[in-house]
Amino acid sequence: MLKDINDAFDESMNYPDYARKLYLIENCIYGVDIQPIAIQISKLRFFISLILDQKVDKSRDNFGIKPLPNLETKFVSANTLIGLEKPKQLSFGNNIIRKEQEELKYVRHKYFNAKTRQEKLDCQKEDKRLRQEMAKKLKEIGYQEESAEKIASFDPFDQNTSCDWFDPEWMFGLTDGFDIVIGNPPYVRQEKIKDLKPILQNQRYKVFVSTADLYTYFYEKGYDLLCPEGILCFISSNKWMRAKYGEKLRKFLKENTKILTLIDLGGYPVFEQTVDTNIILFQKVVESSEFGDQRNLGTSVIKFVNVGRIDGDVIEYIRNNYKTILQEKLSDNAWILADEKILALKEKIEKIGKPLKDWDVGIYFGIKTGFNEAFIIDTETRDRILANCKTEDEKRRTEELIKPVLRGRDIGRYYYKWAGLWVIGTFPSKKINIDDYPALKEYLASFGERLFQDGKPGHRKKTPHKWFEIQDDTAYYSEFEKEKIVWNRITNKITFSYVVNNYYALDSTFMITGEHLKYLTALLNSNVIANWIKLTAATLGEGSYGAKIYIENSPIPPITSQNQHLAHQIESLVSQILSFTQSDDYLENSWKQARVKELEREIDQLVYKLYGLTEEEIKIIEEGFS
């Protein structure tokens, strides 16, 4: 062993970092992942790192390259989120098996440096004997038999299996927590972990929410694995910063950690998958910490960066664009990363405005047919169906079911361009007897089994509705007959269109019906609300700006006797805009488009007055809350 140590530090054989790395790998670094292949890749990465710090000597055996260490006891395949059930009183139990624990630690140290196959087999055999002896004693002092058996059967040398539990004491011999926890939690949507949710709930996670995606639980697990004042650094999906399911996690981190750095990469593609990410660095704080009582964490200062779609080196951008925010400024409702002036302006806008959902309006999802190929038709198909009707009465009733429809792509700013498409409105709540519509029945029947609702691949989602009915029962179908505001729900540009009655809209859109629609269209299209939405939705990426949660919470100033004159002026300007945008040649007429831009600028000036903005605040708005 002394020779091995001398060889490790011998600079004629190795570069200086070789011995340092060897010591750190054995004594300081541990890893866990549920996938065995991830563990193999991690070990390979450490092997490569050690090889690079050895000097090649072609005159010596194996070119002077020393055998690499055995890392099976350093990196284990296990389910990090599921702990081991243990009695609450552990000190007595630890004394009972202290001897075996010390021996196991020594055996694994020997295994780390073992060079021959026989040495490895001997260590593995002794490791198994000690685990079984400990399990036997643990049962005697009150451990559940299942937990004791899990400890006995944990075999770090089996590289093809993964444990369904994780415990650093029994897997690594560590009881005091880790100084550093680093991870990239898996992004698995909550819909795909239905079977796991009861198990996670039984683990008593404080951040448990039935609608939360899997990665959120790793934050609390990482925190639990830290020693007091330990540091955690994660890169994960950033949806927890805004989403409703992230509220408990936001509260947990705000109250129990000192957040050092938070980088929001909402507009920057880190991974190939379309998952917007964040990087967080925080310190675990307890009441006896040098930072004081954890309840005083509000005065802590967080360094943050919002990274959008940038050109150039993202690392350099982050280094040069740090800003700061007090931890106490983070709301449990959503974490908005912005400087004091922007946050103050955001609060002012919200104080003056009333959330759109509290207005006397209805906000509705567009129609989901479940099979657009059948239920969305062009004018030629519509005319053919109507021509096949046997009587005028059948034709009239069939015509009443087929409505002009708009898609998300048809919606622009103050305008819409109908693509000549129609929706067959066989809404379940209409209780239609398809036999009363022979021509329509013949058309729909031509799609055969593809209209069956049996949940098979390529078929419509299984529902209780009849084969000729659209998938979801849009019981509010009559609202489509009214004047409305329509917007594309998945968009990089927030645009709202005032749409006349009779047009229906597909599920790529949302719509609003009710009073003061021209006023609301103007406010929603204004600079103020556009920037408020972008700031509020920034963490979810640009494509989420049209999400209902942001639109329905948009703070719109109520119309009062004090501002009624401004509201009337705004509505008058909207009417002028519509006179241009609803003409057939609008998209080809540059003069009309330029005139609409001028009118929009006039509306923005009136909107600034509605919110009582100062010149400095207007400048912040027009610079895009940057």
N, C-alpha and C positions, 0 to 999 in steps of 0.2 A: 504493500500500500504506500509506503514511504517512497519507493522507487517510482510508482505511478504519479505521485504528487510532484516529485522532482522532475520527471519527464514532462509533465504538463506545463511546468514553468520554465523548462529549458528552451531558450530562445533560438538555439541552433536547430530545434525540432519544430517549434511552434511559434506563431506570432503571439504577443502578450495577451491578446483578447481570448485566446483559446482556453486558458486556465480560468479566466474570469467567467466566461460563458458556461464552462463545465460546472463550476460551483453554483452559478445562478440557476441553471437548469435543474440541478439536483435539489437545491435547498429552497428555492424561491418561487418557481414557476409551476403552475398547475393548470390543467384544462379539462373541460367537460363539454360534450356535445352528444345529442341523442343519436346521431348517425355515426356508425363505426367508420365509414369512409372519411368523415371529417377528421376523426382522430388519427387515422393513418396519414392523411395529408399534413396535419400539424406536426407529427413526428418526423416526416420527411423534411419539412421545412427546417426543423431544428438540426437534423442531421447535416443538411447542406450548409447551414450556418457554421457548424463546427468544422466541417471539412475545409471550408474556405480559409480557416485560420491555422491550418496545418501546412507545414512546408514539405514539398515533394523532394525526396532523395532517392533517385533511381538506383542507387547502389545498395539500398537496404531492402529487406523483405517488405512486400506490400507497398513499395515506394516510400516507406517510412510513415505511412498513414496508420494511425492507431485505430483499433476497433472502436466503433461508435457505442455510446452507452445504451442501455436498455430502458426505454421510456414507458413501458406498459403500466407502471405504477404512478406515472406522472400525468398521463392523459387518459381519461376513462370515458367510455361511452355510457351515458345514463340520461335519464329524464330530469333535467335540472329543476323543474318546477314542482316535482313531487318529493316531499321529504320523507324521512323515516320516522314512524311512530315510536316515540321513546317516553319512558316515565319522566315526570317532571323533576323528581329528585335524582340527579345523576351522580353526585359526588361520591356516595357510598359505592355505587356500582363501578365507578371508575377505579376506586381503590381495590376492589375485588379482582379486577382484570388488569391492574397496572403492570404486572410482570409480563403478561402476554402482549400487552400493547408495546412495551419497550422492546421485547424480543422481535415483534413483527416489524417495528421500525428498523431494527438492525438488519433483519433479513432482507428488507426491501432496499436498504442501502447496499448490501452485498450484491443483490440482483442488479442494481443500477450499473455496477462496474464489472459484473460477471463477463468472462471472455469465452468460456467454453460452454458447449451445450450441456455437459454434465453439471457444471456449476449452476446453470440456469434451472435445470430440472430439479436439482437438490433444493434450491431456494423456493421454487414453486411448490414442491411437496411440503416443505416446512411452513410456508405461508398458509397452505390449506389446513394443516394440522392446527396451527395457532388460531385460525378463524373458527374452526369447529370447536376448539376448547373454549374460546371466548363466548360463543353462542350458547354452549352448555351452561356456563356460569351465569350468563345474562338471564336465561330462563329462570334460574334459581332465585334471582334477586327481583323478579317482577316484570321483566321484559315480556311483551307479547311473543308467543311462539312464532308468529309470522315474521315479526321484525328480527328476532334472533336468527331465524332460518335464512332471512335475506342477507344478514351479515355473514353467516357461514358460507352461503352459496355464492357470494360476490367473488368472482374470479377475474382479476384484472388481466390475466394472461390469455383469456379467450378473446381473440380479436374480432370475432364475427358476431358477437351478441351485444345487446344494449340493455342495461339495467332499467327497470321501470321506476327507480327511485334514485335520489342523490343525497349524500350526506358527507360533508368534508371530513368529519371526525373519523368515520369508519372507512372512508376511501383514501384519505390522505393523511390521517393522524393529526389533523389540525382542529383545535377547539377555540382559538382566540379570534378567529375571523381573518380576512385578507386585508392587506394594506391597499391593494388596487384590484378592482374588478373591471375588465374590459370585455365588451361584447357587441355583437351584431344580432340582436334578437330576431327570430324568424317572423316574417310577416305572413300570418295565416288569418284569413278573415273569420269572423265569429261564426258564420254559417257552416264552416267546415270543421268546427270543434264541438259540435253538439254533444257528442258522447263524453267529451272531456270536461265540459262545464260543471257537472255535479262533483267530479273529482277535485277540480280547482276550488269549488265552493267549500268542500270539506277540508281543504288545506287552510281555510280561514284567512285568505288574503284580504287585507283591508281595502284593496283597490278593486275587489271583485265586482263586476257588473256583467249581467248576463249577455249584454250586447257588445262587450268589449272584444277587440281582436286579441289574438294570443300574445303578441309582443308586450302588451301592457303589464302582464304579470312578471315578466323578467325584471322590470324596474324594481319592484318590491323585493323580489328574490335577490337581486344584486345588492340592494340596500342591506338586507338581512345578512348576507355573506360578509359584509364589510366589518372590520373592527372599528371602534370609535375613532372618528376623524379620518377614516379611510376614504379613498377617492374612487369614484366610479366614472367611467367614460363609455357611453353607448352611442351607436348610430342606429337609428330605427326609423320606421314610418313616423311622420310628424303629425298624424291626425289627432293624436291624444292632446295636442296643445289647444285644439279648438272643439273637437267633437264632444257631444254630450257624454259619451261613455268614458271620456278622459277626465271628467270632473273630479272623481275620487282620487285619481292619480295626481292631478295637479295640486289638490289640497294636501295630499300626503307629502309630496316633494317640497312644497312651500313651507310646511310646518316641521319637517324633519331633516332637511338638508340645507347646506349652504351652497346655493347654485353659483358656480364660478363662471362658467361660460356656456352660452347657448347659441348655436349656429343653426339658423333655419335655412335649409336648402330647398325650399318649396318650388323654386323655379329652375333649379339646376339638376340635370339628370345624373345622379351619382351611379345608379345601377341600371342595367339594361331594362329591368322591369319598370313599369310605369308607377312606381311608388315614390312619392315625395318624401324626403327624409329630413331629419335633424340630427345634430350632434350635441350631446349634453355632457358637461363635466360638473359633477357635484361632490360635496364632501359630507359624509355622515356626521351629524351633530347630535350629541346627547347633552343632557342637562349639566353634566359634570365636565363638559368639554371646555377647552381654553377659550372657545368662542362665546361661552356663557350659556344661559338658559336658551333652549331652542325656540322659546316663544318670542325672543327678541330678534329673530332672524330678518324681520322686515327691513332693518336698516342696512342689511348687506347689499353690496353693489354687484350687479351681474354685468359681465361683458357680453354683448350680443352682436350678431351680424345677420342681416337678411340678405341672402344671396339669390338674386334673380337670374334671368337669362343673360349671362355675361360672356364677353369675348376675352380671351387671354387666360392667364394662370389663376385658377380659383383659389389656390393657397395664398398667392400674393394678394388677391382681392380681399380675402378674409383678414390677413395681417394688417392691411391698410384701411379697413373700414369698420373697426370695432367702435361700438357706442356703448353707453352704460344705461342701466335702469335699476331702480331700487327694487329689491325683491318684494317689498310690501305693495308695489304697484301692480303685481301680477294678480289678476282676478281669478277666482275659482271658476267663473263662467267661461273664460277663455283667456289664453295668454297672448297678449298683443305686444310685440316687440317694437317699441318706438321710443324716441326721446321725449322729454318732458313736454315740449311745446306741442308735439303732435298728439300726445295722449290727452293733454288739456283741451285741445281743439276737438278731439273725438268726443270727449265727455260733454263739451258744450253743445255739439250737434245733437247728441243723444238726449240732453236735458231739454232742448227746445223742441225736438221732434217727438212724435208719438209713433210707436212701432206700427207698421202697416197692418199687422194682424189685428190690432185693436181698433182699426177703422171699421166703418160699416161696409165691409167688402167681403167677398168670398174668394178664396184662393184655391184653385183646383188643378189637379194633375190632368194632362192630356189623355186621350183615349189609347188604351193598350188593347189592340185587337187579338194578339197572340198568333196571328198568321196574316201578315200584311199582304202577302201574295194573293190571297183570296179576297180580303175585305177592303183593300185599297185598290181602286180601279181608275182607269183613265176615262175620258169622256166618250171615246169610241165604245168601250165595253159597256158603259152606262146606257148609251143610246141603244145598243144591241139588246140589252136586258129589257129595256122599256118597249122596244119594238116587238119583242116576243110575248108581251102580255096579251091575253085573249080578249080582255074587255077594257073599256075606258076606266072603269072603277078599279080594276087591278092595277092598271098603269098609274092611276093617281095615287093609290096607296103605296105602291112600290117606289114611286118618285119621292114620296114623303120620307121614305127610309134612307134614301141615298143623298148624302149631304156633301157640299164642297169642303175640303179639308186642307189645313196648312201643316207643314212640317217645320221643324226647328230651323232648317236651312232656308226656309222661305221668309223668315222674319228678319227685318232690318231695323234700323233706327228710325222710328216714326213711319215706317212703311212695311208692306208685305207684298210679296209677288206670288200670286196663286199659280201653281204649276199645272192646273187643269186636272187635279186629282180629286177623287170622291171617296168617302167612306160609307160602307154599308152598315148602317146603324142598328144592327140587330141586338140591342142592349137587352140583357136578360130581364131587367126590371120592366120592360115593355110587354113581357109575356106574349110574344108573337107566336101565332100558329103558322108555321112555315107552309102548311098546305094551302093557306089563303093567298100565297104568293108563288104560284107555279113557275113563273119565269125565273124568279130569283132562286127558288129551290133547285131548278134545273142547273143554273149556273154554279151554285155552291156545291151541288152534288158532283160536279165534274172534277172536283179536287179529290174525291174518293177518300181513302183512309187518311190522307194528310190532314183532314179536318177532325179526325178522331181525337178525343181528349183523354188519352190513356197514359200520358207521361212517357211514352216510348221515345227513343232518340229520333229526332226529326219530326216529332209530332208536337202538338200543342201541349202546354202544361195542363196537367189533369185538374179539372174543375168540376163542380156540380152542374155546370151549365150544359145546354143542349148543343149538338154538333154544329148547328148553324148560327149559334150566338157567338158574339165576340168574347174574348177570354175573360176580361174583368168587367164586372157589373158597374158601369159608370152611371149610378142612379141620378147624378146631377146633370144628365145629358141636356136637360132643358136650358141650362145656363149657357150652353154654346149658342143658343138662339139669340142671346142678348149682345149688346155692345160690350167690348171687353178690351183688356190689355193682355197681350200675349208676348212671351219671351222664350228664347231658346235656353233650356235648362243646363246644357253642357256647352260652354262657350268660353272663348278667350276674350271676347268683347261683350260687354254688357249693353244690350240694346233692347228697348221696349217699343212695341208697336201698338197703336190704337187701331183696333179692328172693328169693322162694322158688324152688324148682326148677321146671323145665318152661317157664318164660317165656323166649322168645327176645327179641332186641333189634335194632333197626335201626341203620344207620350214623350216625344222629344221636346215638348214644351210644357209650360205652366200658363195659366190664365187667371186674370182677376176680373170679377164683375162687381158692380155696385155703383155708388155715387162718386161724383167728382173725378171721373176717369181721365179727363183731359189734364186736369191739375196734377193728378198722380202720375200720369205718363211723363209730364214735364219734369217733375221732381225726381222720378226714378232714372230719367235720362240725364240728369244734371251732373255737373262736375262734383258737387258736394257728395251726392249719394254714390256715384261711381267710385270715388276715392274712399268713401267710408266702407263700401263693400270690399274693395281690393285690400284694404288694411285689415278688415275683419276676417276675410277668407284667405289671406295670404298663405297661411300654413298649409292649406289644402291644395295649393297649386292653381294656376290660372283657369284650368278647365272646370273648376268648381264654383266659379263666380256666380253662376246662375242658379245655384242650389236654393231650394225653397227656404231653408232656415235663414239665409242672409237676406233674401228679399222680404220675407214676412217680418223681419226685425228691423228693416230699414226705418230710421227715425224721420218721419215726415211731419213738418209743422202743421198742426191743426189749423183749419180756417176759422178765424175769429173776426169780431167786429173791427179789431185793430189792424189786421192784415188783409181784410177782405178785398181791398182795392188792389193789392199786389196779386192776389189769387186771380181776380178777374182779368188783370193785364196778362198774366201767364196763360190763362185759358184762351184769351183772344189770340195770343202769339201762336199757341198750339193749333188753333183753327186755321191760321194762315199757313203754318207748316203743312198741315194735312191737305190743304188745297193744292199744294205742289206735289207732295209725296204720293198722293192717291191718284195722280194722273198717270196714264199708261206710259208716257215717255219719260218719267222722272229719272230712271237710271241711265238714260241716254242723253239727258239734258243737263249740261254742265252749269248753265246759268241758274236753273232751278236749284240745283244742288248747292251752289254758292250762296244763293239767297237763303236757303234753309240754314246753312251754317251761320249766317248773320243773325237770323232769328233765334237760333239756339244760344248765341252769345248774349243776346238781349235777355233771354230767359235766365241764363246763369247769373247775370247782374241782379235780376229781381230775386232770385233764390238766395243770393248772398245777403240781401236785405232781410229776407224772411228769417234767416238764422242770426242776423245781427252781427255779421262778421266784420272784423277790422281789416284794414289794408294789409297788415302783416299776415293775418289768418287767410285772407284771400290769396296771397302770394304762396302760402304753404299748400293750399288746395290746388292752385294752378300749376305748381311744380310737382304735383303728384304725391304729396305726403312723403317726399324723399328726405 
